[in-house]
Each structure stands twice: as C-alpha cells, then as structure tokens.
Amino acid sequence: MGGRSRVAAQLLAGQGFNEVYNLKGGIAAWQGLKAIGPAEVGMALVTGDETPAEIVVVAYGMEEGLRGFYAAMTSEVSDEEVAAAFIKLADIEVRHKERLFRLHRELDPSVPDVETFEAKIVMKVMEGGLTTEEYLEKNRPAMQTVPDVLNVAMMIETEALDLYLRYSDRMKDEKTKSVLFGIAQEEKAHLSALGRLMDKKV
C-alpha cells in the first residue's frame, strides 16, 4: 500500500542514500512516473550550531505539534482500539514535553516555569514542518480506513525518528547530540507499538 515502504525509504534516506523513492498507493499506483520530494524536509529548523537548550526548544515545539495531531486523530477514527492508541500516543508526547522541560531547566535554570518556557516556542509544528491542521488537511483523503490511519501515524513516527537522527548528526555539541539521539530512540519505540497494532488490524 506504500506506507511501510515509506518507513523503509525514510530510514534509508536518513542513512545517507541520496535517491530513495516511495510510491504512494504501493505498486498498484505505479504509472511509470518518477517520484520526487525534498530530501531535506524539516532540516531548515536547525543549523547545527544550536546549544543543547536551543535544540530542546525546537524539539518541544515538534512534540507539541505531534501531540496535537494524535489528539485530533482520536475524533477522526471510529475504531475504539485505534482511538485508544492515539490517546496513549498523545499522552506519551505530553510526557516527552515534560521531560524536555525538565532538561531545559537543567540547561537554563533561569526559566521559572513551563508557561514562561512555552512562550519561547516559536513553532508548534510536526516534524515535516507542517502544523497539525495543515497535515490533517493534506492527508485526510489518505486516511479513510483504520490501516490507512495507522500507516499515516507510522509515517509520522518514522519522519520523527529520521529527523532526530539527522539533527543529531548535524550537531557539533556532544550533549546536544545525545539529547537528540535519546529522543530518536523513543520515537523508535512508538513506531514498534504502531506496527504491532497494524499487525492486529490488517
């Protein structure tokens, strides 16, 4: 169907392969055309010179964007098990945000509370650079069935994993690298959970 192959394509692209393509709709959609897409999507959010505190601010905004997506998806699906999975994933993103705030407080003790910290968040976008609303509008036609919805969620988690790993590679500061790598490992666990749910539903 194209969803799992996109997971593979994102992972390959994150490992440095320069020409990786995924066909939306799978082999049934092939019409002989060459797929194209920006390999550096989302990379504009970082330069590589960020301090650990600055990269935590970027990550916090992306985690809030993803939490908003999962929260919105709970009302988009009729399958109770899938809705429950999205509620759980949204709650995990809340815990990610709490962990990132605590980390930021360690790095910058001058921030008194989470409200002051959130005022620093310039963008609350998902990993591809889209807001929750933009992502839903763009992808709603591809989310008609439970497997479709899970495919989209898996793609998002893969993009998150891929992006955090690429951010980590770009960083010069070792602590910043470590922060991003740790977040990437957690995204990998989310992807595994969605894969298990997909196996039950397909």
LUMGUMI-889502 format. One record per residue (C-alpha): residue in three letters; x, y, z. Coordinates in steps of 0.25 Angstrom, whole numbers, plus 5000, padded with zeros to 4 digits. Layout:
N
<site type="ALA" x="X" y="Y" z="Z"/>
...
//
This chain:
202
<site type="MET" x="5000" y="5000" z="5000"/>
<site type="GLY" x="5012" y="5009" z="5001"/>
<site type="GLY" x="5012" y="5012" z="5016"/>
<site type="ARG" x="5022" y="5002" z="5021"/>
<site type="SER" x="5031" y="5005" z="5009"/>
<site type="ARG" x="5031" y="5019" z="5012"/>
<site type="VAL" x="5036" y="5015" z="5026"/>
<site type="ALA" x="5048" y="5008" z="5019"/>
<site type="ALA" x="5050" y="5020" z="5010"/>
<site type="GLN" x="5051" y="5030" z="5021"/>
<site type="LEU" x="5061" y="5021" z="5029"/>
<site type="LEU" x="5070" y="5019" z="5016"/>
<site type="ALA" x="5069" y="5034" z="5014"/>
<site type="GLY" x="5074" y="5037" z="5028"/>
<site type="GLN" x="5086" y="5027" z="5026"/>
<site type="GLY" x="5091" y="5036" z="5014"/>
<site type="PHE" x="5085" y="5029" z="5002"/>
<site type="ASN" x="5082" y="5040" z="4992"/>
<site type="GLU" x="5072" y="5035" z="4983"/>
<site type="VAL" x="5061" y="5027" z="4991"/>
<site type="TYR" x="5047" y="5028" z="4986"/>
<site type="ASN" x="5034" y="5023" z="4991"/>
<site type="LEU" x="5021" y="5021" z="4983"/>
<site type="LYS" x="5008" y="5026" z="4990"/>
<site type="GLY" x="4998" y="5015" z="4988"/>
<site type="GLY" x="5008" y="5004" z="4986"/>
<site type="ILE" x="5011" y="4996" z="4973"/>
<site type="ALA" x="4996" y="4997" z="4969"/>
<site type="ALA" x="4998" y="5012" z="4967"/>
<site type="TRP" x="5010" y="5011" z="4959"/>
<site type="GLN" x="5009" y="5018" z="4945"/>
<site type="GLY" x="5023" y="5019" z="4941"/>
<site type="LEU" x="5026" y="5033" z="4946"/>
<site type="LYS" x="5038" y="5036" z="4955"/>
<site type="ALA" x="5034" y="5041" z="4969"/>
<site type="ILE" x="5041" y="5053" z="4975"/>
<site type="GLY" x="5042" y="5060" z="4988"/>
<site type="PRO" x="5051" y="5069" z="4997"/>
<site type="ALA" x="5061" y="5060" z="5004"/>
<site type="GLU" x="5064" y="5072" z="5014"/>
<site type="VAL" x="5049" y="5074" z="5018"/>
<site type="GLY" x="5049" y="5079" z="5033"/>
<site type="MET" x="5064" y="5081" z="5033"/>
<site type="ALA" x="5062" y="5096" z="5032"/>
<site type="LEU" x="5058" y="5097" z="5047"/>
<site type="VAL" x="5073" y="5094" z="5051"/>
<site type="THR" x="5086" y="5099" z="5046"/>
<site type="GLY" x="5095" y="5090" z="5055"/>
<site type="ASP" x="5101" y="5102" z="5063"/>
<site type="GLU" x="5089" y="5101" z="5074"/>
<site type="THR" x="5093" y="5100" z="5088"/>
<site type="PRO" x="5086" y="5088" z="5096"/>
<site type="ALA" x="5076" y="5098" z="5102"/>
<site type="GLU" x="5072" y="5103" z="5088"/>
<site type="ILE" x="5070" y="5089" z="5082"/>
<site type="VAL" x="5061" y="5085" z="5093"/>
<site type="VAL" x="5053" y="5097" z="5090"/>
<site type="VAL" x="5052" y="5092" z="5075"/>
<site type="ALA" x="5049" y="5078" z="5080"/>
<site type="TYR" x="5038" y="5083" z="5090"/>
<site type="GLY" x="5031" y="5090" z="5079"/>
<site type="MET" x="5031" y="5078" z="5070"/>
<site type="GLU" x="5026" y="5069" z="5081"/>
<site type="GLU" x="5014" y="5078" z="5083"/>
<site type="GLY" x="5011" y="5078" z="5068"/>
<site type="LEU" x="5011" y="5063" z="5069"/>
<site type="ARG" x="5002" y="5063" z="5082"/>
<site type="GLY" x="4992" y="5072" z="5075"/>
<site type="PHE" x="4992" y="5062" z="5063"/>
<site type="TYR" x="4989" y="5050" z="5071"/>
<site type="ALA" x="4979" y="5057" z="5080"/>
<site type="ALA" x="4972" y="5062" z="5067"/>
<site type="MET" x="4972" y="5047" z="5061"/>
<site type="THR" x="4964" y="5042" z="5073"/>
<site type="SER" x="4952" y="5048" z="5068"/>
<site type="GLU" x="4955" y="5045" z="5053"/>
<site type="VAL" x="4954" y="5030" z="5055"/>
<site type="SER" x="4943" y="5021" z="5059"/>
<site type="ASP" x="4951" y="5009" z="5063"/>
<site type="GLU" x="4951" y="5009" z="5078"/>
<site type="GLU" x="4965" y="5002" z="5079"/>
<site type="VAL" x="4971" y="5011" z="5069"/>
<site type="ALA" x="4965" y="5023" z="5076"/>
<site type="ALA" x="4971" y="5018" z="5089"/>
<site type="ALA" x="4985" y="5016" z="5083"/>
<site type="PHE" x="4984" y="5031" z="5079"/>
<site type="ILE" x="4980" y="5035" z="5093"/>
<site type="LYS" x="4992" y="5027" z="5098"/>
<site type="LEU" x="5002" y="5033" z="5088"/>
<site type="ALA" x="4997" y="5047" z="5091"/>
<site type="ASP" x="4999" y="5045" z="5106"/>
<site type="ILE" x="5013" y="5040" z="5102"/>
<site type="GLU" x="5016" y="5053" z="5095"/>
<site type="VAL" x="5012" y="5060" z="5108"/>
<site type="ARG" x="5022" y="5052" z="5116"/>
<site type="HIS" x="5032" y="5056" z="5105"/>
<site type="LYS" x="5029" y="5070" z="5107"/>
<site type="GLU" x="5030" y="5069" z="5122"/>
<site type="ARG" x="5044" y="5062" z="5121"/>
<site type="LEU" x="5049" y="5073" z="5111"/>
<site type="PHE" x="5044" y="5084" z="5120"/>
<site type="ARG" x="5052" y="5078" z="5132"/>
<site type="LEU" x="5064" y="5076" z="5123"/>
<site type="HIS" x="5063" y="5091" z="5119"/>
<site type="ARG" x="5062" y="5095" z="5133"/>
<site type="GLU" x="5075" y="5087" z="5136"/>
<site type="LEU" x="5082" y="5094" z="5124"/>
<site type="ASP" x="5076" y="5108" z="5127"/>
<site type="PRO" x="5071" y="5110" z="5142"/>
<site type="SER" x="5067" y="5124" z="5139"/>
<site type="VAL" x="5053" y="5119" z="5133"/>
<site type="PRO" x="5044" y="5119" z="5145"/>
<site type="ASP" x="5032" y="5111" z="5140"/>
<site type="VAL" x="5026" y="5103" z="5128"/>
<site type="GLU" x="5018" y="5115" z="5124"/>
<site type="THR" x="5030" y="5124" z="5122"/>
<site type="PHE" x="5037" y="5113" z="5115"/>
<site type="GLU" x="5025" y="5111" z="5105"/>
<site type="ALA" x="5026" y="5126" z="5102"/>
<site type="LYS" x="5039" y="5123" z="5095"/>
<site type="ILE" x="5033" y="5113" z="5086"/>
<site type="VAL" x="5033" y="5120" z="5072"/>
<site type="MET" x="5027" y="5108" z="5065"/>
<site type="LYS" x="5018" y="5097" z="5069"/>
<site type="VAL" x="5019" y="5089" z="5056"/>
<site type="MET" x="5021" y="5074" z="5053"/>
<site type="GLU" x="5034" y="5068" z="5048"/>
<site type="GLY" x="5032" y="5071" z="5034"/>
<site type="GLY" x="5029" y="5086" z="5037"/>
<site type="LEU" x="5014" y="5086" z="5036"/>
<site type="THR" x="5004" y="5090" z="5047"/>
<site type="THR" x="4994" y="5079" z="5051"/>
<site type="GLU" x="4983" y="5086" z="5043"/>
<site type="GLU" x="4992" y="5086" z="5031"/>
<site type="TYR" x="4996" y="5072" z="5032"/>
<site type="LEU" x="4981" y="5067" z="5034"/>
<site type="GLU" x="4976" y="5075" z="5022"/>
<site type="LYS" x="4987" y="5070" z="5013"/>
<site type="ASN" x="4986" y="5055" z="5017"/>
<site type="ARG" x="4971" y="5053" z="5021"/>
<site type="PRO" x="4968" y="5047" z="5007"/>
<site type="ALA" x="4978" y="5036" z="5010"/>
<site type="MET" x="4972" y="5033" z="5024"/>
<site type="GLN" x="4959" y="5026" z="5020"/>
<site type="THR" x="4961" y="5013" z="5027"/>
<site type="VAL" x="4968" y="5008" z="5040"/>
<site type="PRO" x="4980" y="5003" z="5033"/>
<site type="ASP" x="4981" y="5016" z="5025"/>
<site type="VAL" x="4981" y="5024" z="5038"/>
<site type="LEU" x="4992" y="5015" z="5045"/>
<site type="ASN" x="5000" y="5016" z="5032"/>
<site type="VAL" x="5000" y="5031" z="5033"/>
<site type="ALA" x="5003" y="5030" z="5048"/>
<site type="MET" x="5015" y="5021" z="5045"/>
<site type="MET" x="5020" y="5030" z="5034"/>
<site type="ILE" x="5020" y="5042" z="5044"/>
<site type="GLU" x="5027" y="5034" z="5055"/>
<site type="THR" x="5037" y="5030" z="5044"/>
<site type="GLU" x="5039" y="5044" z="5040"/>
<site type="ALA" x="5041" y="5048" z="5054"/>
<site type="LEU" x="5052" y="5037" z="5056"/>
<site type="ASP" x="5059" y="5040" z="5043"/>
<site type="LEU" x="5059" y="5055" z="5046"/>
<site type="TYR" x="5064" y="5054" z="5061"/>
<site type="LEU" x="5075" y="5045" z="5056"/>
<site type="ARG" x="5079" y="5055" z="5045"/>
<site type="TYR" x="5078" y="5066" z="5055"/>
<site type="SER" x="5088" y="5058" z="5064"/>
<site type="ASP" x="5097" y="5056" z="5053"/>
<site type="ARG" x="5098" y="5071" z="5049"/>
<site type="MET" x="5100" y="5076" z="5064"/>
<site type="LYS" x="5114" y="5080" z="5068"/>
<site type="ASP" x="5112" y="5079" z="5083"/>
<site type="GLU" x="5112" y="5065" z="5089"/>
<site type="LYS" x="5102" y="5067" z="5099"/>
<site type="THR" x="5092" y="5073" z="5088"/>
<site type="LYS" x="5095" y="5060" z="5080"/>
<site type="SER" x="5092" y="5051" z="5092"/>
<site type="VAL" x="5079" y="5059" z="5095"/>
<site type="LEU" x="5074" y="5057" z="5080"/>
<site type="PHE" x="5079" y="5042" z="5080"/>
<site type="GLY" x="5071" y="5039" z="5092"/>
<site type="ILE" x="5058" y="5045" z="5087"/>
<site type="ALA" x="5060" y="5037" z="5074"/>
<site type="GLN" x="5061" y="5024" z="5081"/>
<site type="GLU" x="5047" y="5027" z="5088"/>
<site type="GLU" x="5041" y="5030" z="5074"/>
<site type="LYS" x="5046" y="5016" z="5070"/>
<site type="ALA" x="5038" y="5010" z="5082"/>
<site type="HIS" x="5026" y="5017" z="5077"/>
<site type="LEU" x="5028" y="5012" z="5063"/>
<site type="SER" x="5029" y="4998" z="5068"/>
<site type="ALA" x="5016" y="5000" z="5076"/>
<site type="LEU" x="5008" y="5005" z="5064"/>
<site type="GLY" x="5014" y="4993" z="5056"/>
<site type="ARG" x="5008" y="4983" z="5066"/>
<site type="LEU" x="4995" y="4990" z="5065"/>
<site type="MET" x="4995" y="4990" z="5050"/>
<site type="ASP" x="4998" y="4975" z="5050"/>
<site type="LYS" x="4986" y="4973" z="5058"/>
<site type="LYS" x="4977" y="4981" z="5049"/>
<site type="VAL" x="4981" y="4977" z="5036"/>
//
